[in-house]
């Protein structure tokens, strides 16, 4: 049985994830999430204040400056996936670097 290289498997997985993030993100519900729904039901929705990232580049699951809603939301999903994979890759590389360091003999 021939073994598929892990690199190909990972690249296909990343590619599929990016495609899904782009095309599925715009289908997300615009209805209030659980926390917002509780605030509405309990009557304290008006006490909420804007957070520091409310005007950020990816506020409300959209990319600032892109006015086409489906494109903006899809790109937001792709950017989120890329950032998550980059963080995971950095963590893996850091762990590998720590494990490969030569050990200092103790006296």
BANU-441360 format. One record per atom (N, C-alpha, C, O): residue number from 1; residue in one letter; atom name; x, y, z negated. Coordinates in steps of 0.1 Angstrom, whole numbers, plus 2048, in hexadecimal, padded with zeros to 3 digits. Layout:
! BANU-441360
+-----+-----+------+-----+-----+-----+
!   n ! res ! atom !  xx !  yy !  zz !
+-----+-----+------+-----+-----+-----+
! NUM !   A !   CA !   X !   Y !   Z !
...
+-----+-----+------+-----+-----+-----+
! end
This chain:
! BANU-441360
+-----+-----+------+-----+-----+-----+
!   n ! res ! atom !  xx !  yy !  zz !
+-----+-----+------+-----+-----+-----+
!   1 !   X !    N ! 808 ! 7F4 ! 800 !
!   1 !   X !   CA ! 800 ! 800 ! 800 !
!   1 !   X !    C ! 809 ! 80C ! 800 !
!   1 !   X !    O ! 812 ! 80E ! 7F8 !
!   2 !   X !    N ! 806 ! 816 ! 809 !
!   2 !   X !   CA ! 80E ! 822 ! 80B !
!   2 !   X !    C ! 809 ! 82C ! 801 !
!   2 !   X !    O ! 7FD ! 82E ! 800 !
!   3 !   X !    N ! 812 ! 832 ! 7FA !
!   3 !   X !   CA ! 80F ! 83C ! 7F0 !
!   3 !   X !    C ! 80F ! 84A ! 7F6 !
!   3 !   X !    O ! 818 ! 84E ! 7FD !
!   4 !   X !    N ! 804 ! 852 ! 7F4 !
!   4 !   X !   CA ! 804 ! 860 ! 7F8 !
!   4 !   X !    C ! 80C ! 869 ! 7EF !
!   4 !   X !    O ! 80B ! 868 ! 7E3 !
!   5 !   X !    N ! 814 ! 871 ! 7F5 !
!   5 !   X !   CA ! 81C ! 87A ! 7ED !
!   5 !   X !    C ! 813 ! 883 ! 7E4 !
!   5 !   X !    O ! 809 ! 888 ! 7E8 !
!   6 !   X !    N ! 818 ! 885 ! 7D8 !
!   6 !   X !   CA ! 810 ! 88D ! 7CE !
!   6 !   X !    C ! 80E ! 89B ! 7D3 !
!   6 !   X !    O ! 804 ! 8A1 ! 7D0 !
!   7 !   X !    N ! 818 ! 8A0 ! 7DA !
!   7 !   X !   CA ! 817 ! 8AE ! 7DF !
!   7 !   X !    C ! 80B ! 8B0 ! 7E8 !
!   7 !   X !    O ! 804 ! 8BA ! 7E7 !
!   8 !   X !    N ! 809 ! 8A6 ! 7F1 !
!   8 !   X !   CA ! 7FE ! 8A7 ! 7FA !
!   8 !   X !    C ! 7F1 ! 8A7 ! 7F3 !
!   8 !   X !    O ! 7E8 ! 8AE ! 7F6 !
!   9 !   X !    N ! 7F0 ! 89E ! 7E9 !
!   9 !   X !   CA ! 7E4 ! 89D ! 7E0 !
!   9 !   X !    C ! 7E1 ! 8AA ! 7D9 !
!   9 !   X !    O ! 7D6 ! 8AE ! 7D9 !
!  10 !   X !    N ! 7EB ! 8B0 ! 7D4 !
!  10 !   X !   CA ! 7EA ! 8BD ! 7CC !
!  10 !   X !    C ! 7E6 ! 8C8 ! 7D6 !
!  10 !   X !    O ! 7DD ! 8CF ! 7D3 !
!  11 !   X !    N ! 7EC ! 8C8 ! 7E2 !
!  11 !   X !   CA ! 7E9 ! 8D3 ! 7EB !
!  11 !   X !    C ! 7DA ! 8D1 ! 7F0 !
!  11 !   X !    O ! 7D3 ! 8DB ! 7F2 !
!  12 !   X !    N ! 7D6 ! 8C5 ! 7F3 !
!  12 !   X !   CA ! 7C8 ! 8C3 ! 7F7 !
!  12 !   X !    C ! 7BF ! 8C7 ! 7EC !
!  12 !   X !    O ! 7B4 ! 8CD ! 7EF !
!  13 !   X !    N ! 7C2 ! 8C4 ! 7E0 !
!  13 !   X !   CA ! 7B9 ! 8C7 ! 7D4 !
!  13 !   X !    C ! 7B8 ! 8D6 ! 7D3 !
!  13 !   X !    O ! 7AE ! 8DC ! 7D0 !
!  14 !   X !    N ! 7C4 ! 8DD ! 7D4 !
!  14 !   X !   CA ! 7C4 ! 8EC ! 7D3 !
!  14 !   X !    C ! 7BC ! 8F2 ! 7DE !
!  14 !   X !    O ! 7B4 ! 8FB ! 7DC !
!  15 !   X !    N ! 7BE ! 8ED ! 7EA !
!  15 !   X !   CA ! 7B6 ! 8F2 ! 7F6 !
!  15 !   X !    C ! 7A7 ! 8F0 ! 7F4 !
!  15 !   X !    O ! 7A0 ! 8F9 ! 7F7 !
!  16 !   X !    N ! 7A3 ! 8E4 ! 7F0 !
!  16 !   X !   CA ! 795 ! 8E2 ! 7EE !
!  16 !   X !    C ! 78F ! 8EB ! 7E3 !
!  16 !   X !    O ! 784 ! 8F0 ! 7E4 !
!  17 !   X !    N ! 797 ! 8ED ! 7D8 !
!  17 !   X !   CA ! 793 ! 8F6 ! 7CD !
!  17 !   X !    C ! 791 ! 904 ! 7D2 !
!  17 !   X !    O ! 787 ! 90B ! 7CF !
!  18 !   X !    N ! 79A ! 909 ! 7DB !
!  18 !   X !   CA ! 799 ! 916 ! 7E0 !
!  18 !   X !    C ! 78D ! 918 ! 7E9 !
!  18 !   X !    O ! 786 ! 922 ! 7E8 !
!  19 !   X !    N ! 78A ! 90E ! 7F1 !
!  19 !   X !   CA ! 77F ! 90E ! 7FA !
!  19 !   X !    C ! 772 ! 90E ! 7F2 !
!  19 !   X !    O ! 769 ! 916 ! 7F5 !
!  20 !   X !    N ! 771 ! 906 ! 7E8 !
!  20 !   X !   CA ! 765 ! 905 ! 7E0 !
!  20 !   X !    C ! 763 ! 912 ! 7D8 !
!  20 !   X !    O ! 758 ! 917 ! 7D7 !
!  21 !   X !    N ! 76E ! 918 ! 7D3 !
!  21 !   X !   CA ! 76D ! 925 ! 7CC !
!  21 !   X !    C ! 768 ! 930 ! 7D5 !
!  21 !   X !    O ! 760 ! 938 ! 7D0 !
!  22 !   X !    N ! 76C ! 930 ! 7E1 !
!  22 !   X !   CA ! 768 ! 93B ! 7EA !
!  22 !   X !    C ! 759 ! 939 ! 7EE !
!  22 !   X !    O ! 751 ! 943 ! 7EE !
!  23 !   X !    N ! 755 ! 92D ! 7F1 !
!  23 !   X !   CA ! 747 ! 92B ! 7F6 !
!  23 !   X !    C ! 73D ! 928 ! 7EB !
!  23 !   X !    O ! 731 ! 92B ! 7ED !
!  24 !   X !    N ! 741 ! 924 ! 7DF !
!  24 !   X !   CA ! 737 ! 921 ! 7D5 !
!  24 !   X !    C ! 735 ! 92D ! 7CB !
!  24 !   X !    O ! 72B ! 92F ! 7C6 !
!  25 !   X !    N ! 740 ! 935 ! 7C9 !
!  25 !   X !   CA ! 73F ! 940 ! 7C1 !
!  25 !   X !    C ! 733 ! 94A ! 7C4 !
!  25 !   X !    O ! 72C ! 94E ! 7BB !
!  26 !   X !    N ! 731 ! 94D ! 7D1 !
!  26 !   X !   CA ! 725 ! 956 ! 7D4 !
!  26 !   X !    C ! 717 ! 94F ! 7D0 !
!  26 !   X !    O ! 70D ! 957 ! 7D0 !
!  27 !   X !    N ! 717 ! 942 ! 7CE !
!  27 !   X !   CA ! 70A ! 93C ! 7CB !
!  27 !   X !    C ! 707 ! 93C ! 7BC !
!  27 !   X !    O ! 6FC ! 937 ! 7B8 !
!  28 !   X !    N ! 710 ! 941 ! 7B4 !
!  28 !   X !   CA ! 70E ! 941 ! 7A5 !
!  28 !   X !    C ! 702 ! 94A ! 7A2 !
!  28 !   X !    O ! 6FF ! 954 ! 7A9 !
!  29 !   X !    N ! 6FB ! 947 ! 798 !
!  29 !   X !   CA ! 6EE ! 94E ! 794 !
!  29 !   X !    C ! 6F2 ! 95C ! 78F !
!  29 !   X !    O ! 6FC ! 95E ! 788 !
!  30 !   X !    N ! 6E9 ! 965 ! 793 !
!  30 !   X !   CA ! 6EB ! 973 ! 78E !
!  30 !   X !    C ! 6E3 ! 975 ! 781 !
!  30 !   X !    O ! 6E3 ! 980 ! 77C !
!  31 !   X !    N ! 6DC ! 96B ! 77D !
!  31 !   X !   CA ! 6D4 ! 96C ! 770 !
!  31 !   X !    C ! 6DE ! 96D ! 764 !
!  31 !   X !    O ! 6E9 ! 969 ! 765 !
!  32 !   X !    N ! 6D9 ! 973 ! 75A !
!  32 !   X !   CA ! 6E1 ! 975 ! 74E !
!  32 !   X !    C ! 6E7 ! 967 ! 749 !
!  32 !   X !    O ! 6E0 ! 95D ! 749 !
!  33 !   X !    N ! 6F3 ! 967 ! 744 !
!  33 !   X !   CA ! 6F9 ! 95B ! 73E !
!  33 !   X !    C ! 6F3 ! 959 ! 731 !
!  33 !   X !    O ! 6EA ! 961 ! 72C !
!  34 !   X !    N ! 6F7 ! 94F ! 72A !
!  34 !   X !   CA ! 6F2 ! 94B ! 71D !
!  34 !   X !    C ! 6F2 ! 956 ! 713 !
!  34 !   X !    O ! 6E8 ! 959 ! 70C !
!  35 !   X !    N ! 6FE ! 95C ! 711 !
!  35 !   X !   CA ! 6FF ! 967 ! 707 !
!  35 !   X !    C ! 6F7 ! 973 ! 70B !
!  35 !   X !    O ! 6F0 ! 979 ! 702 !
!  36 !   X !    N ! 6F6 ! 977 ! 717 !
!  36 !   X !   CA ! 6EE ! 982 ! 71B !
!  36 !   X !    C ! 6DF ! 97F ! 719 !
!  36 !   X !    O ! 6D7 ! 987 ! 715 !
!  37 !   X !    N ! 6DB ! 972 ! 71C !
!  37 !   X !   CA ! 6CD ! 96E ! 71A !
!  37 !   X !    C ! 6C9 ! 96F ! 70B !
!  37 !   X !    O ! 6BE ! 974 ! 708 !
!  38 !   X !    N ! 6D2 ! 96B ! 702 !
!  38 !   X !   CA ! 6CF ! 96C ! 6F4 !
!  38 !   X !    C ! 6CE ! 97A ! 6F0 !
!  38 !   X !    O ! 6C5 ! 97E ! 6E8 !
!  39 !   X !    N ! 6D6 ! 983 ! 6F5 !
!  39 !   X !   CA ! 6D6 ! 991 ! 6F2 !
!  39 !   X !    C ! 6C8 ! 997 ! 6F6 !
!  39 !   X !    O ! 6C2 ! 99F ! 6EF !
!  40 !   X !    N ! 6C4 ! 993 ! 702 !
!  40 !   X !   CA ! 6B7 ! 998 ! 707 !
!  40 !   X !    C ! 6AC ! 993 ! 6FF !
!  40 !   X !    O ! 6A3 ! 99A ! 6FB !
!  41 !   X !    N ! 6AC ! 986 ! 6FC !
!  41 !   X !   CA ! 6A1 ! 97F ! 6F4 !
!  41 !   X !    C ! 6A0 ! 985 ! 6E6 !
!  41 !   X !    O ! 695 ! 986 ! 6E0 !
!  42 !   X !    N ! 6AC ! 988 ! 6E0 !
!  42 !   X !   CA ! 6AC ! 98C ! 6D2 !
!  42 !   X !    C ! 6AB ! 99C ! 6D1 !
!  42 !   X !    O ! 6AA ! 9A1 ! 6C6 !
!  43 !   X !    N ! 6AB ! 9A3 ! 6DC !
!  43 !   X !   CA ! 6A9 ! 9B1 ! 6DC !
!  43 !   X !    C ! 6B5 ! 9BA ! 6D9 !
!  43 !   X !    O ! 6B3 ! 9C5 ! 6D6 !
!  44 !   X !    N ! 6C1 ! 9B4 ! 6DA !
!  44 !   X !   CA ! 6CD ! 9BD ! 6D7 !
!  44 !   X !    C ! 6D6 ! 9BF ! 6E4 !
!  44 !   X !    O ! 6E1 ! 9C2 ! 6E3 !
!  45 !   X !    N ! 6D0 ! 9BD ! 6EF !
!  45 !   X !   CA ! 6D7 ! 9BF ! 6FC !
!  45 !   X !    C ! 6DC ! 9CD ! 6FD !
!  45 !   X !    O ! 6E7 ! 9D0 ! 703 !
!  46 !   X !    N ! 6D4 ! 9D7 ! 6F9 !
!  46 !   X !   CA ! 6D8 ! 9E5 ! 6FA !
!  46 !   X !    C ! 6E4 ! 9E9 ! 6F2 !
!  46 !   X !    O ! 6EA ! 9F4 ! 6F4 !
!  47 !   X !    N ! 6E8 ! 9E1 ! 6E8 !
!  47 !   X !   CA ! 6F3 ! 9E4 ! 6E0 !
!  47 !   X !    C ! 701 ! 9E1 ! 6E6 !
!  47 !   X !    O ! 70B ! 9E4 ! 6E1 !
!  48 !   X !    N ! 700 ! 9DA ! 6F1 !
!  48 !   X !   CA ! 70D ! 9D5 ! 6F8 !
!  48 !   X !    C ! 714 ! 9E1 ! 6FD !
!  48 !   X !    O ! 70E ! 9EB ! 702 !
!  49 !   X !    N ! 721 ! 9E1 ! 6FD !
!  49 !   X !   CA ! 72A ! 9EB ! 703 !
!  49 !   X !    C ! 732 ! 9E5 ! 70E !
!  49 !   X !    O ! 735 ! 9D9 ! 70E !
!  50 !   X !    N ! 737 ! 9ED ! 717 !
!  50 !   X !   CA ! 73F ! 9E8 ! 722 !
!  50 !   X !    C ! 74D ! 9E5 ! 71C !
!  50 !   X !    O ! 752 ! 9EB ! 713 !
!  51 !   X !    N ! 753 ! 9DA ! 721 !
!  51 !   X !   CA ! 760 ! 9D6 ! 71D !
!  51 !   X !    C ! 76B ! 9DD ! 725 !
!  51 !   X !    O ! 767 ! 9E3 ! 72F !
!  52 !   X !    N ! 777 ! 9DB ! 721 !
!  52 !   X !   CA ! 782 ! 9E2 ! 728 !
!  52 !   X !    C ! 784 ! 9DE ! 737 !
!  52 !   X !    O ! 788 ! 9E6 ! 73F !
!  53 !   X !    N ! 780 ! 9D2 ! 73A !
!  53 !   X !   CA ! 782 ! 9CD ! 748 !
!  53 !   X !    C ! 775 ! 9CF ! 751 !
!  53 !   X !    O ! 775 ! 9CA ! 75C !
!  54 !   X !    N ! 76B ! 9D6 ! 74C !
!  54 !   X !   CA ! 75F ! 9D8 ! 753 !
!  54 !   X !    C ! 761 ! 9DF ! 760 !
!  54 !   X !    O ! 759 ! 9DE ! 76A !
!  55 !   X !    N ! 76C ! 9E7 ! 761 !
!  55 !   X !   CA ! 76F ! 9EE ! 76D !
!  55 !   X !    C ! 77C ! 9E9 ! 774 !
!  55 !   X !    O ! 782 ! 9EF ! 77D !
!  56 !   X !    N ! 780 ! 9DD ! 770 !
!  56 !   X !   CA ! 78C ! 9D7 ! 775 !
!  56 !   X !    C ! 78B ! 9D2 ! 783 !
!  56 !   X !    O ! 780 ! 9D2 ! 789 !
!  57 !   X !    N ! 795 ! 9CC ! 789 !
!  57 !   X !   CA ! 795 ! 9C8 ! 797 !
!  57 !   X !    C ! 78C ! 9BC ! 79A !
!  57 !   X !    O ! 788 ! 9BA ! 7A5 !
!  58 !   X !    N ! 789 ! 9B4 ! 790 !
!  58 !   X !   CA ! 780 ! 9A8 ! 791 !
!  58 !   X !    C ! 774 ! 9A9 ! 788 !
!  58 !   X !    O ! 76F ! 99F ! 784 !
!  59 !   X !    N ! 76F ! 9B5 ! 786 !
!  59 !   X !   CA ! 763 ! 9B7 ! 77D !
!  59 !   X !    C ! 757 ! 9B1 ! 783 !
!  59 !   X !    O ! 755 ! 9B2 ! 78F !
!  60 !   X !    N ! 74F ! 9AA ! 77B !
!  60 !   X !   CA ! 742 ! 9A4 ! 77F !
!  60 !   X !    C ! 744 ! 99A ! 78B !
!  60 !   X !    O ! 73C ! 999 ! 793 !
!  61 !   X !    N ! 74F ! 993 ! 78A !
!  61 !   X !   CA ! 751 ! 988 ! 794 !
!  61 !   X !    C ! 751 ! 98D ! 7A2 !
!  61 !   X !    O ! 74C ! 987 ! 7AB !
!  62 !   X !    N ! 757 ! 999 ! 7A4 !
!  62 !   X !   CA ! 758 ! 99F ! 7B2 !
!  62 !   X !    C ! 765 ! 9A6 ! 7B3 !
!  62 !   X !    O ! 76B ! 9A9 ! 7A9 !
!  63 !   X !    N ! 76A ! 9A8 ! 7BF !
!  63 !   X !   CA ! 776 ! 9AF ! 7C2 !
!  63 !   X !    C ! 773 ! 9BE ! 7C4 !
!  63 !   X !    O ! 76B ! 9C1 ! 7CD !
!  64 !   X !    N ! 77A ! 9C6 ! 7BD !
!  64 !   X !   CA ! 777 ! 9D5 ! 7BE !
!  64 !   X !    C ! 77B ! 9D9 ! 7CC !
!  64 !   X !    O ! 786 ! 9D5 ! 7D2 !
!  65 !   X !    N ! 773 ! 9E1 ! 7D2 !
!  65 !   X !   CA ! 776 ! 9E6 ! 7E0 !
!  65 !   X !    C ! 770 ! 9DE ! 7EB !
!  65 !   X !    O ! 76F ! 9E3 ! 7F6 !
!  66 !   X !    N ! 76B ! 9D2 ! 7E8 !
!  66 !   X !   CA ! 764 ! 9CA ! 7F3 !
!  66 !   X !    C ! 755 ! 9CB ! 7F0 !
!  66 !   X !    O ! 751 ! 9C6 ! 7E6 !
!  67 !   X !    N ! 74E ! 9D1 ! 7F9 !
!  67 !   X !   CA ! 740 ! 9D3 ! 7F7 !
!  67 !   X !    C ! 737 ! 9C8 ! 7FC !
!  67 !   X !    O ! 72B ! 9C8 ! 7F8 !
!  68 !   X !    N ! 73C ! 9BF ! 804 !
!  68 !   X !   CA ! 734 ! 9B3 ! 808 !
!  68 !   X !    C ! 733 ! 9A9 ! 7FC !
!  68 !   X !    O ! 73E ! 9A4 ! 7F9 !
!  69 !   X !    N ! 728 ! 9A8 ! 7F6 !
!  69 !   X !   CA ! 726 ! 9A0 ! 7EA !
!  69 !   X !    C ! 72C ! 992 ! 7EB !
!  69 !   X !    O ! 734 ! 98E ! 7E2 !
!  70 !   X !    N ! 728 ! 98A ! 7F5 !
!  70 !   X !   CA ! 72C ! 97C ! 7F6 !
!  70 !   X !    C ! 73B ! 97B ! 7F8 !
!  70 !   X !    O ! 742 ! 972 ! 7F2 !
!  71 !   X !    N ! 741 ! 984 ! 800 !
!  71 !   X !   CA ! 750 ! 984 ! 802 !
!  71 !   X !    C ! 757 ! 988 ! 7F5 !
!  71 !   X !    O ! 761 ! 982 ! 7F1 !
!  72 !   X !    N ! 752 ! 992 ! 7EE !
!  72 !   X !   CA ! 759 ! 997 ! 7E2 !
!  72 !   X !    C ! 758 ! 98C ! 7D7 !
!  72 !   X !    O ! 762 ! 98A ! 7D0 !
!  73 !   X !    N ! 74D ! 985 ! 7D6 !
!  73 !   X !   CA ! 74B ! 97B ! 7CC !
!  73 !   X !    C ! 754 ! 96F ! 7CF !
!  73 !   X !    O ! 75A ! 969 ! 7C7 !
!  74 !   X !    N ! 754 ! 96B ! 7DC !
!  74 !   X !   CA ! 75C ! 960 ! 7E0 !
!  74 !   X !    C ! 76B ! 962 ! 7DE !
!  74 !   X !    O ! 772 ! 95A ! 7D9 !
!  75 !   X !    N ! 770 ! 96E ! 7E2 !
!  75 !   X !   CA ! 77E ! 972 ! 7DF !
!  75 !   X !    C ! 781 ! 972 ! 7D0 !
!  75 !   X !    O ! 78C ! 96E ! 7CC !
!  76 !   X !    N ! 778 ! 977 ! 7C8 !
!  76 !   X !   CA ! 77A ! 977 ! 7BA !
!  76 !   X !    C ! 77C ! 968 ! 7B5 !
!  76 !   X !    O ! 784 ! 966 ! 7AC !
!  77 !   X !    N ! 774 ! 95F ! 7BA !
!  77 !   X !   CA ! 776 ! 951 ! 7B6 !
!  77 !   X !    C ! 783 ! 94C ! 7BA !
!  77 !   X !    O ! 78A ! 944 ! 7B3 !
!  78 !   X !    N ! 788 ! 94F ! 7C7 !
!  78 !   X !   CA ! 795 ! 94A ! 7CC !
!  78 !   X !    C ! 7A0 ! 950 ! 7C3 !
!  78 !   X !    O ! 7A9 ! 949 ! 7C0 !
!  79 !   X !    N ! 79F ! 95D ! 7C0 !
!  79 !   X !   CA ! 7A9 ! 964 ! 7B8 !
!  79 !   X !    C ! 7AA ! 95D ! 7AA !
!  79 !   X !    O ! 7B5 ! 95B ! 7A5 !
!  80 !   X !    N ! 79E ! 95A ! 7A4 !
!  80 !   X !   CA ! 79E ! 953 ! 797 !
!  80 !   X !    C ! 7A5 ! 946 ! 798 !
!  80 !   X !    O ! 7AC ! 942 ! 78F !
!  81 !   X !    N ! 7A2 ! 93E ! 7A2 !
!  81 !   X !   CA ! 7A8 ! 931 ! 7A4 !
!  81 !   X !    C ! 7B7 ! 932 ! 7A6 !
!  81 !   X !    O ! 7BF ! 92B ! 79F !
!  82 !   X !    N ! 7BC ! 93B ! 7AE !
!  82 !   X !   CA ! 7CA ! 93D ! 7B0 !
!  82 !   X !    C ! 7D1 ! 941 ! 7A3 !
!  82 !   X !    O ! 7DC ! 93C ! 7A0 !
!  83 !   X !    N ! 7CB ! 94A ! 79B !
!  83 !   X !   CA ! 7D1 ! 94E ! 78F !
!  83 !   X !    C ! 7D2 ! 942 ! 785 !
!  83 !   X !    O ! 7DC ! 941 ! 77E !
!  84 !   X !    N ! 7C7 ! 93A ! 784 !
!  84 !   X !   CA ! 7C7 ! 92E ! 77C !
!  84 !   X !    C ! 7D2 ! 924 ! 780 !
!  84 !   X !    O ! 7D9 ! 91F ! 777 !
!  85 !   X !    N ! 7D3 ! 922 ! 78D !
!  85 !   X !   CA ! 7DD ! 918 ! 792 !
!  85 !   X !    C ! 7EB ! 91E ! 78F !
!  85 !   X !    O ! 7F4 ! 916 ! 78C !
!  86 !   X !    N ! 7ED ! 92B ! 791 !
!  86 !   X !   CA ! 7FA ! 931 ! 78F !
!  86 !   X !    C ! 7FE ! 930 ! 780 !
!  86 !   X !    O ! 80A ! 92D ! 77D !
!  87 !   X !    N ! 7F5 ! 932 ! 777 !
!  87 !   X !   CA ! 7F7 ! 931 ! 769 !
!  87 !   X !    C ! 7FB ! 922 ! 765 !
!  87 !   X !    O ! 804 ! 920 ! 75D !
!  88 !   X !    N ! 7F3 ! 919 ! 76B !
!  88 !   X !   CA ! 7F6 ! 90B ! 768 !
!  88 !   X !    C ! 803 ! 907 ! 76D !
!  88 !   X !    O ! 80B ! 8FF ! 767 !
!  89 !   X !    N ! 807 ! 90B ! 779 !
!  89 !   X !   CA ! 814 ! 908 ! 77F !
!  89 !   X !    C ! 81F ! 90E ! 777 !
!  89 !   X !    O ! 829 ! 907 ! 775 !
!  90 !   X !    N ! 81D ! 91A ! 772 !
!  90 !   X !   CA ! 828 ! 920 ! 76A !
!  90 !   X !    C ! 829 ! 919 ! 75D !
!  90 !   X !    O ! 835 ! 917 ! 758 !
!  91 !   X !    N ! 81E ! 914 ! 757 !
!  91 !   X !   CA ! 81F ! 90C ! 74B !
!  91 !   X !    C ! 826 ! 8FF ! 74D !
!  91 !   X !    O ! 82F ! 8FB ! 745 !
!  92 !   X !    N ! 823 ! 8F8 ! 758 !
!  92 !   X !   CA ! 82A ! 8EB ! 75C !
!  92 !   X !    C ! 839 ! 8EE ! 75E !
!  92 !   X !    O ! 841 ! 8E6 ! 759 !
!  93 !   X !    N ! 83C ! 8F8 ! 765 !
!  93 !   X !   CA ! 84B ! 8FB ! 767 !
!  93 !   X !    C ! 852 ! 8FE ! 75B !
!  93 !   X !    O ! 85D ! 8FA ! 759 !
!  94 !   X !    N ! 84B ! 906 ! 752 !
!  94 !   X !   CA ! 852 ! 909 ! 745 !
!  94 !   X !    C ! 854 ! 8FC ! 73C !
!  94 !   X !    O ! 85E ! 8FB ! 736 !
!  95 !   X !    N ! 84A ! 8F3 ! 73C !
!  95 !   X !   CA ! 84C ! 8E7 ! 735 !
!  95 !   X !    C ! 857 ! 8DE ! 73B !
!  95 !   X !    O ! 85F ! 8D9 ! 733 !
!  96 !   X !    N ! 857 ! 8DE ! 748 !
!  96 !   X !   CA ! 862 ! 8D6 ! 74F !
!  96 !   X !    C ! 870 ! 8DC ! 74B !
!  96 !   X !    O ! 879 ! 8D5 ! 749 !
!  97 !   X !    N ! 871 ! 8E9 ! 74B !
!  97 !   X !   CA ! 87D ! 8F0 ! 748 !
!  97 !   X !    C ! 882 ! 8ED ! 73A !
!  97 !   X !    O ! 88D ! 8EA ! 738 !
!  98 !   X !    N ! 878 ! 8ED ! 731 !
!  98 !   X !   CA ! 87C ! 8EA ! 723 !
!  98 !   X !    C ! 880 ! 8DC ! 721 !
!  98 !   X !    O ! 88A ! 8D9 ! 71A !
!  99 !   X !    N ! 87A ! 8D3 ! 728 !
!  99 !   X !   CA ! 87D ! 8C4 ! 727 !
!  99 !   X !    C ! 88B ! 8C1 ! 72D !
!  99 !   X !    O ! 891 ! 8B8 ! 729 !
! 100 !   X !    N ! 88F ! 8C9 ! 737 !
! 100 !   X !   CA ! 89B ! 8C6 ! 73E !
! 100 !   X !    C ! 8A7 ! 8CD ! 738 !
! 100 !   X !    O ! 8B3 ! 8CA ! 73C !
! 101 !   X !    N ! 8A5 ! 8D5 ! 72F !
! 101 !   X !   CA ! 8B1 ! 8DC ! 728 !
! 101 !   X !    C ! 8B9 ! 8D2 ! 721 !
! 101 !   X !    O ! 8B4 ! 8C8 ! 71B !
! 102 !   X !    N ! 8C6 ! 8D4 ! 722 !
! 102 !   X !   CA ! 8CF ! 8CA ! 71B !
! 102 !   X !    C ! 8CD ! 8CC ! 70C !
! 102 !   X !    O ! 8CB ! 8D7 ! 707 !
! 103 !   X !    N ! 8CD ! 8C1 ! 705 !
! 103 !   X !   CA ! 8CB ! 8C1 ! 6F6 !
! 103 !   X !    C ! 8D9 ! 8C4 ! 6F0 !
! 103 !   X !    O ! 8E3 ! 8BF ! 6F4 !
! 104 !   X !    N ! 8D8 ! 8CB ! 6E5 !
! 104 !   X !   CA ! 8E4 ! 8CE ! 6DD !
! 104 !   X !    C ! 8E6 ! 8C3 ! 6D3 !
! 104 !   X !    O ! 8DD ! 8C1 ! 6CB !
! 105 !   X !    N ! 8F2 ! 8BC ! 6D3 !
! 105 !   X !   CA ! 8F4 ! 8B2 ! 6C9 !
! 105 !   X !    C ! 8F4 ! 8B8 ! 6BB !
! 105 !   X !    O ! 8FA ! 8C2 ! 6B9 !
! 106 !   X !    N ! 8EE ! 8B1 ! 6B1 !
! 106 !   X !   CA ! 8EE ! 8B5 ! 6A4 !
! 106 !   X !    C ! 8F9 ! 8AF ! 69C !
! 106 !   X !    O ! 8FD ! 8A3 ! 69F !
! 107 !   X !    N ! 8FF ! 8B6 ! 693 !
! 107 !   X !   CA ! 90A ! 8B0 ! 68B !
! 107 !   X !    C ! 906 ! 8A8 ! 680 !
! 107 !   X !    O ! 90E ! 8A2 ! 678 !
+-----+-----+------+-----+-----+-----+
! end
